[in-house]
Amino acid sequence: MPVNDNTLLTSFKSGSRVALAHALTLVENRSPKALALLTELGDCIGRAIRIGITGPPGAGKSTLIAKLAQHWLTENRKVGILAVDPTSPFSGGALLGDRVRMGSISMDSRVFVRSLATRGSVGGLARAAGEMADVLDAFGFDLIVFETVGVGQSELDIVQYADTTAVVLVPESGDAIQAMKAGLMEIGDLFVINKSDREGANRFVVELQIAMKFKKWSGWMPPILSTVAATGTGIPELAEALKRHIHYLQQEGLWNERRLERGRRKYQRVVEDEILEAFWTAKRKSLLDDAVTRGKSAYALARALLLDVIREIRQIRRD
């Protein structure tokens, strides 16, 4: 049952999970009401640790996160999980596969799992994920986990909203140097070889270690951990490695630096979106259509639009 808009904020602050779910929906759908909500929650945002878990499909990320959450529950932590799922071609919603695999923890009152649909487009996905994490943060979760659907550009964008990121691979991932492509070397603070009970796991770890030596590391060198998420093997070690990396960031003064950069990206996305929305008036869309129809130069169109903006600013000044 949806929460009445007049009572949403009160219900949210009182700890209503229904209000939390409704708030997340408003943010995901970019409802105009979401802006007011995020503004009201501003002072409550920034306390949670945000963890990115990315890797190719089939790497066992959902099971790994479920086991990590179980471990964190023993430490009396509250865990919020944003699982990016492929989109249903029929409803446009998330297929919810990740939530099914996290069934063992999703009923615990200290855990909240929310699927986030890709909807076939990556444009606003990172922004939505970041702002939904803000909502979970304001609700009081200690740890927020981003689980991505793969290792494409959208996933790399999403995990940039995390304080620390673990890249999950499996022995079948292939050549270790190939695994380092697509920016994984840059975003990985930890590398996890899951399903490490499979044949070739030890060889893959060695290959990965050799590949990593080709990059110069300053300070933190990402550890390589072996896990078998299905049995819980290596989960305490992974949780401890994540904790060590957070401690390292804080000790070296990099914690605030990362969060400042994340804040810049957040504000930049919002400002750019607002400017673009205000820019494309009916008049300018008409100029665009005319230019396309007549085959005019895109650069000539840009100059014409810029002159239109200048004229508009001058008119505002005169008024």
C-alpha positions in Angstrom: 0.0 0.0 0.0 1.6 3.3 -1.1 2.4 5.8 1.5 0.5 9.1 1.3 2.7 11.9 0.1 1.9 14.1 3.1 3.1 11.4 5.5 6.0 9.9 3.5 8.8 11.8 5.2 7.4 11.2 8.7 6.9 7.5 8.0 10.3 7.3 6.5 12.0 8.9 9.5 10.0 6.6 11.8 11.6 3.5 10.1 8.8 2.4 7.9 10.1 0.0 5.3 7.0 0.7 3.2 7.9 4.3 3.1 11.5 3.4 2.2 10.3 1.3 -0.7 8.1 4.2 -1.9 10.9 6.7 -1.6 13.2 4.5 -3.6 10.5 4.2 -6.3 10.2 8.0 -6.5 13.9 8.4 -6.9 14.3 5.6 -9.5 11.4 7.0 -11.6 12.9 10.5 -11.3 9.6 11.8 -9.9 9.5 15.6 -9.2 8.7 14.6 -5.6 12.0 12.9 -5.3 13.9 16.2 -5.4 12.0 17.5 -2.4 12.5 14.3 -0.5 16.3 14.1 -1.1 16.6 17.8 -0.1 14.8 17.0 3.2 17.1 14.0 3.8 20.3 15.9 3.0 21.5 16.1 6.6 21.1 12.4 7.1 23.2 11.3 4.1 26.9 10.4 4.3 27.3 8.0 7.2 27.1 4.7 5.4 30.0 2.8 3.8 29.3 2.1 0.2 30.7 -1.1 -1.5 30.6 -1.9 -5.2 30.6 -5.5 -6.3 31.1 -6.0 -10.0 32.1 -8.7 -12.4 30.9 -10.7 -15.4 27.5 -12.5 -15.4 27.7 -15.9 -13.7 30.5 -15.0 -11.3 28.3 -15.6 -8.3 28.0 -12.0 -7.2 24.5 -12.4 -5.7 25.5 -15.4 -3.6 28.7 -13.7 -2.5 26.8 -10.6 -1.4 24.2 -12.7 0.5 27.0 -14.5 2.4 28.7 -11.1 3.1 25.5 -9.8 4.4 25.1 -12.8 6.7 28.6 -12.1 8.0 27.8 -8.4 8.6 24.7 -9.3 10.4 26.8 -11.2 13.0 28.5 -7.8 13.6 25.0 -6.2 14.1 25.3 -4.2 10.9 22.3 -3.0 8.8 22.8 -3.8 5.1 21.1 -2.2 2.1 21.6 -3.8 -1.3 21.0 -2.3 -4.7 21.1 -5.0 -7.3 21.1 -3.9 -10.9 19.1 -6.4 -12.9 18.4 -6.9 -16.6 15.1 -5.4 -17.7 12.0 -7.4 -18.6 11.2 -6.9 -22.3 7.5 -7.0 -21.4 7.1 -4.9 -18.2 10.2 -2.8 -18.4 10.9 -3.8 -14.8 13.8 -5.7 -13.3 13.8 -9.5 -13.7 14.4 -9.8 -9.9 16.9 -12.7 -10.3 19.2 -11.2 -7.8 16.5 -10.9 -5.1 15.5 -14.5 -5.7 19.1 -15.6 -5.1 19.3 -13.4 -2.0 16.2 -15.0 -0.5 18.1 -16.3 2.5 18.7 -12.8 3.8 16.0 -10.6 2.2 13.5 -11.4 5.0 15.8 -10.2 7.8 14.6 -6.8 9.1 18.2 -5.6 9.1 18.6 -6.2 5.4 16.8 -4.4 2.5 17.3 -5.6 -1.1 16.1 -3.5 -4.0 16.4 -4.4 -7.7 17.2 -1.6 -10.1 16.2 -2.1 -13.7 18.6 -1.2 -16.6 15.6 -0.5 -18.8 17.8 -0.8 -21.9 19.5 2.5 -21.2 22.5 3.5 -19.1 22.1 7.3 -19.3 20.5 7.9 -15.9 21.2 4.6 -14.3 24.3 5.6 -12.4 22.6 8.8 -11.1 19.5 6.8 -10.0 21.7 4.2 -8.2 23.7 6.9 -6.4 20.5 8.8 -5.3 18.8 5.5 -4.2 21.9 4.8 -2.1 21.5 8.2 -0.5 17.9 7.2 0.5 19.2 3.9 2.0 22.0 5.9 3.8 19.4 8.4 5.2 17.3 5.4 6.4 20.1 4.3 8.6 21.9 1.4 6.9 25.5 1.0 7.9 26.6 -0.7 4.7 25.2 -0.2 1.2 26.2 -2.6 -1.6 25.9 -1.9 -5.3 25.7 -5.2 -7.3 26.0 -4.7 -11.1 24.8 -6.8 -13.9 28.2 -7.0 -15.7 31.3 -5.0 -16.4 30.2 -2.6 -19.1 30.5 1.2 -19.0 27.3 1.6 -17.0 28.6 -0.7 -14.3 31.9 1.2 -14.1 29.9 4.4 -13.7 27.8 2.9 -11.0 30.6 1.6 -8.8 32.2 5.0 -8.9 29.5 5.8 -6.3 31.2 3.3 -4.0 33.9 3.9 -1.4 35.5 0.6 -2.2 35.0 -1.9 -5.0 35.5 -5.6 -5.3 35.8 -7.2 -8.8 34.5 -10.7 -8.8 35.9 -13.2 -11.4 35.8 -16.9 -11.8 38.5 -19.4 -13.1 36.6 -19.5 -16.4 37.1 -15.8 -16.9 39.9 -16.6 -19.2 43.2 -14.9 -19.7 44.0 -12.7 -16.7 45.2 -9.8 -18.9 41.9 -9.9 -20.8 40.1 -9.7 -17.4 42.0 -6.5 -16.7 40.3 -4.7 -19.6 37.3 -2.4 -19.6 38.7 -0.3 -16.8 38.6 -3.1 -14.1 42.2 -2.5 -13.2 41.4 1.1 -12.4 38.3 0.5 -10.3 39.2 -2.7 -8.5 40.3 -2.2 -4.9 40.1 -5.9 -4.3 39.9 -8.9 -6.7 37.9 -11.9 -5.8 38.3 -15.3 -7.5 34.9 -16.9 -6.7 34.1 -20.6 -7.3 37.8 -21.2 -6.5 37.1 -24.9 -5.9 36.9 -25.3 -9.7 39.8 -26.6 -11.8 42.3 -24.0 -12.9 41.6 -21.6 -10.0 45.1 -21.6 -8.6 46.6 -21.0 -12.1 44.2 -18.1 -12.7 45.3 -16.5 -9.4 48.9 -16.7 -10.4 48.1 -15.2 -13.9 46.2 -12.4 -12.3 49.1 -11.7 -9.9 51.5 -11.5 -12.8 49.2 -9.2 -14.8 48.9 -6.8 -11.9 52.7 -6.4 -11.7 52.6 -4.6 -15.0 50.8 -1.7 -13.3 52.5 0.7 -11.0 50.7 0.9 -7.6 51.1 3.7 -5.2 50.2 2.8 -1.7 47.4 0.3 -1.8 47.9 -2.8 -4.0 44.6 -4.7 -4.5 44.7 -8.1 -2.8 43.5 -11.2 -4.6 41.2 -13.4 -2.5 39.8 -16.8 -3.2 36.2 -17.6 -2.2 33.5 -20.3 -2.7 30.4 -18.2 -2.0 28.1 -21.2 -2.1 29.8 -22.7 1.0 30.9 -19.5 2.6 34.5 -20.2 2.2 36.7 -17.1 2.2 33.8 -14.7 3.2 35.3 -13.6 6.6 38.6 -12.9 4.8 36.8 -10.9 2.1 34.9 -8.9 4.7 38.2 -8.2 6.6 39.9 -7.1 3.3 37.1 -4.6 2.6 37.5 -3.3 6.2 41.3 -3.0 5.7 40.8 -1.0 2.5 38.4 1.4 4.2 40.8 1.9 7.1 43.6 2.5 4.6 41.6 5.2 2.8 40.8 6.9 6.1 44.4 6.7 7.4 45.9 8.1 4.2 43.4 10.9 3.9 41.9 9.5 0.8 38.5 8.8 2.3 37.3 12.4 2.1 39.0 12.8 -1.3 36.9 9.9 -2.8 33.8 11.2 -1.3 34.5 14.7 -2.5 35.0 13.3 -6.0 31.7 11.4 -5.7 30.0 14.5 -4.6 31.3 16.4 -7.7 30.0 13.7 -10.0 26.6 13.8 -8.3 26.3 17.6 -8.5 27.6 17.6 -12.1 25.1 15.1 -13.3 22.2 17.0 -11.7 23.3 20.4 -13.0 23.9 19.0 -16.5 20.5 17.3 -16.5 18.7 20.4 -15.4 20.5 22.6 -17.9 19.7 20.3 -20.8 16.1 20.0 -19.8 15.8 23.8 -19.7 17.8 24.3 -22.8 15.7 22.2 -25.2 12.7 24.5 -25.5 10.1 24.0 -28.2 11.8 26.7 -30.3 15.2 25.1 -30.1 13.8 21.7 -30.9 12.3 23.3 -34.0 15.7 24.7 -35.0 17.1 21.2 -34.5 14.5 19.5 -36.7 15.0 22.2 -39.3 18.7 21.7 -39.4 18.4 17.9 -39.7 15.8 18.2 -42.4 17.9 20.7 -44.5 21.1 18.8 -43.8 22.8 21.8 -42.1 26.1 21.6 -40.4 25.9 20.5 -36.8 28.5 23.2 -35.9 26.3 25.9 -37.6 23.3 24.6 -35.6 25.4 24.9 -32.4 26.3 28.5 -33.2 22.7 29.3 -33.9 21.6 27.8 -30.7 24.3 29.6 -28.7 23.3 32.9 -30.3 19.7 32.2 -29.3 20.7 31.6 -25.7 22.7 34.9 -25.7 19.7 36.8 -27.0 17.6 35.2 -24.3 20.0 36.2 -21.6 20.2 39.8 -22.9 16.4 40.0 -22.9 16.2 38.8 -19.3 18.8 41.5 -18.3 16.7 44.2 -20.1 13.6 43.1 -18.3 
